[in-house]
Amino acid sequence: MLSCKELVALSSDLLDAHLSLRQRVAVRLHLAMCYRCRRFIRQMRLSRAVLRQLPQGQSAELDALAARLAELRRQQG
């Protein structure tokens, strides 16, 4: 059975439907037994849906905002 760490490592491929049959079965088995990982995958799906709703033409502004937030976090930490 997959560990939570292994599931997280496969999560992008899971969401992009790039897993082999064996991996899909292992992921489904793990998700059937692990509430935290089910919640994690649900949050990842929600994040992807939100990101798809963002306007496309503002990437420079978003990049600048992300850089500023990262700088603030470094200063606080």
Backbone as CSV, one residue per row, in Angstrom:
resi,resn,N_x,N_y,N_z,CA_x,CA_y,CA_z,C_x,C_y,C_z
1,MET,0.834,-1.179,0.000,0.000,0.000,0.000,0.882,1.247,0.000
2,LEU,0.393,2.295,-0.659,1.131,3.559,-0.710,1.151,4.234,0.650
3,SER,2.217,4.951,0.910,2.251,5.819,2.090,1.647,7.165,1.686
4,CYS,1.349,7.983,2.671,0.825,9.321,2.383,1.839,10.120,1.562
5,LYS,3.094,9.995,1.891,4.153,10.702,1.178,4.188,10.278,-0.294
6,GLU,4.039,8.992,-0.557,4.036,8.498,-1.931,2.811,9.005,-2.691
7,LEU,1.674,9.057,-2.015,0.467,9.561,-2.655,0.635,11.024,-3.042
8,VAL,1.198,11.822,-2.154,1.429,13.232,-2.450,2.345,13.358,-3.669
9,ALA,3.362,12.525,-3.748,4.286,12.564,-4.886,3.577,12.224,-6.197
10,LEU,2.545,11.403,-6.137,1.800,11.013,-7.334,0.596,11.916,-7.613
11,SER,0.333,12.864,-6.746,-0.914,13.627,-6.837,-1.049,14.403,-8.149
12,SER,0.012,15.010,-8.649,-0.092,15.743,-9.921,-0.417,14.803,-11.067
13,ASP,0.259,13.669,-11.099,-0.031,12.693,-12.146,-1.448,12.147,-12.009
14,LEU,-1.921,11.992,-10.794,-3.294,11.553,-10.570,-4.270,12.566,-11.154
15,LEU,-4.079,13.838,-10.841,-4.992,14.871,-11.311,-4.907,15.067,-12.818
16,ASP,-3.752,14.782,-13.400,-3.580,14.898,-14.850,-3.912,13.604,-15.587
17,ALA,-4.336,12.585,-14.849,-4.687,11.269,-15.419,-3.494,10.638,-16.147
18,HIS,-2.320,10.689,-15.532,-1.114,10.107,-16.112,-0.569,8.937,-15.287
19,LEU,-1.426,8.233,-14.592,-0.980,7.094,-13.790,-1.229,5.793,-14.536
20,SER,-0.368,4.833,-14.284,-0.588,3.497,-14.831,-1.754,2.844,-14.081
21,LEU,-2.238,1.754,-14.610,-3.338,1.033,-13.959,-2.942,0.628,-12.538
22,ARG,-1.747,0.111,-12.378,-1.268,-0.309,-11.052,-1.226,0.872,-10.079
23,GLN,-0.743,2.009,-10.546,-0.686,3.201,-9.688,-2.088,3.693,-9.330
24,ARG,-3.000,3.685,-10.309,-4.376,4.125,-10.039,-5.033,3.249,-8.983
25,VAL,-4.813,1.958,-9.071,-5.391,1.031,-8.086,-4.793,1.304,-6.705
26,ALA,-3.482,1.490,-6.645,-2.827,1.763,-5.363,-3.322,3.077,-4.763
27,VAL,-3.494,4.098,-5.602,-3.980,5.390,-5.127,-5.409,5.259,-4.610
28,ARG,-6.265,4.594,-5.370,-7.659,4.428,-4.941,-7.755,3.654,-3.633
29,LEU,-6.934,2.639,-3.481,-6.930,1.869,-2.241,-6.521,2.750,-1.065
30,HIS,-5.474,3.539,-1.263,-5.003,4.422,-0.203,-6.080,5.455,0.140
31,LEU,-6.677,6.065,-0.881,-7.692,7.080,-0.640,-8.917,6.503,0.065
32,ALA,-9.215,5.239,-0.196,-10.360,4.602,0.473,-10.133,4.498,1.976
33,MET,-8.870,4.451,2.393,-8.567,4.264,3.807,-8.027,5.503,4.509
34,CYS,-7.680,6.549,3.765,-6.996,7.690,4.378,-7.781,8.983,4.168
35,TYR,-8.424,9.439,5.222,-9.215,10.659,5.157,-8.347,11.873,4.838
36,ARG,-7.173,11.952,5.423,-6.307,13.123,5.200,-5.897,13.239,3.736
37,CYS,-5.584,12.137,3.113,-5.201,12.181,1.702,-6.406,12.474,0.807
38,ARG,-7.585,11.972,1.169,-8.791,12.325,0.413,-9.016,13.829,0.486
39,ARG,-8.845,14.396,1.658,-9.010,15.839,1.837,-7.947,16.589,1.032
40,PHE,-6.715,16.101,1.039,-5.631,16.728,0.273,-5.958,16.756,-1.220
41,ILE,-6.394,15.627,-1.758,-6.722,15.550,-3.184,-7.910,16.455,-3.503
42,ARG,-8.885,16.487,-2.623,-10.037,17.372,-2.819,-9.578,18.837,-2.865
43,GLN,-8.670,19.207,-1.973,-8.136,20.576,-1.960,-7.328,20.868,-3.221
44,MET,-6.566,19.893,-3.701,-5.802,20.073,-4.935,-6.736,20.305,-6.119
45,ARG,-7.809,19.526,-6.187,-8.781,19.700,-7.277,-9.426,21.076,-7.214
46,LEU,-9.770,21.516,-6.015,-10.366,22.835,-5.842,-9.371,23.932,-6.240
47,SER,-8.119,23.780,-5.853,-7.093,24.762,-6.213,-6.940,24.854,-7.723
48,ARG,-6.916,23.723,-8.394,-6.803,23.720,-9.860,-7.988,24.426,-10.491
49,ALA,-9.181,24.167,-9.970,-10.381,24.795,-10.521,-10.331,26.308,-10.340
50,VAL,-9.870,26.759,-9.176,-9.763,28.196,-8.919,-8.720,28.823,-9.837
51,LEU,-7.575,28.179,-9.980,-6.516,28.714,-10.833,-6.960,28.824,-12.289
52,ARG,-7.788,27.913,-12.723,-8.286,27.968,-14.104,-9.218,29.154,-14.320
53,GLN,-9.777,29.675,-13.251,-10.692,30.808,-13.352,-9.967,32.155,-13.401
54,LEU,-8.670,32.157,-13.078,-7.921,33.410,-13.088,-7.776,33.929,-14.507
55,PRO,-7.816,35.247,-14.670,-7.616,35.823,-16.012,-6.207,35.527,-16.522
56,GLN,-6.080,35.333,-17.809,-4.799,34.940,-18.405,-3.828,36.095,-18.587
57,GLY,-4.295,37.313,-18.810,-3.418,38.407,-19.190,-2.671,39.068,-18.053
58,GLN,-2.798,38.610,-16.848,-2.206,39.306,-15.714,-1.064,38.535,-15.068
59,SER,-0.384,37.709,-15.806,0.644,36.863,-15.205,1.806,37.680,-14.635
60,ALA,2.186,38.784,-15.268,3.294,39.597,-14.747,2.920,40.180,-13.389
61,GLU,1.686,40.645,-13.255,1.226,41.194,-11.982,1.176,40.101,-10.912
62,LEU,0.701,38.939,-11.303,0.627,37.825,-10.344,2.018,37.371,-9.928
63,ASP,2.951,37.341,-10.879,4.329,36.964,-10.556,4.950,37.964,-9.583
64,ALA,4.695,39.247,-9.794,5.223,40.279,-8.903,4.622,40.137,-7.512
65,LEU,3.327,39.859,-7.439,2.666,39.665,-6.150,3.239,38.444,-5.433
66,ALA,3.427,37.350,-6.162,3.993,36.142,-5.563,5.405,36.395,-5.047
67,ALA,6.194,37.135,-5.804,7.564,37.453,-5.374,7.538,38.305,-4.113
68,ARG,6.631,39.266,-4.070,6.519,40.140,-2.886,6.098,39.336,-1.655
69,LEU,5.123,38.443,-1.832,4.677,37.608,-0.716,5.790,36.690,-0.230
70,ALA,6.568,36.135,-1.162,7.687,35.280,-0.774,8.730,36.075,0.006
71,GLU,8.994,37.301,-0.436,9.948,38.152,0.279,9.466,38.471,1.694
72,LEU,8.194,38.808,1.841,7.631,39.073,3.156,7.750,37.841,4.070
73,ARG,7.508,36.682,3.505,7.592,35.454,4.299,9.027,35.203,4.761
74,ARG,9.987,35.440,3.864,11.403,35.275,4.249,11.782,36.234,5.355
75,GLN,11.298,37.450,5.289,11.614,38.449,6.318,11.018,38.074,7.662
76,GLN,9.850,37.453,7.662,9.181,37.078,8.913,9.733,35.794,9.503
77,GLY,10.246,34.929,8.664,10.657,33.615,9.125,12.066,33.554,9.479
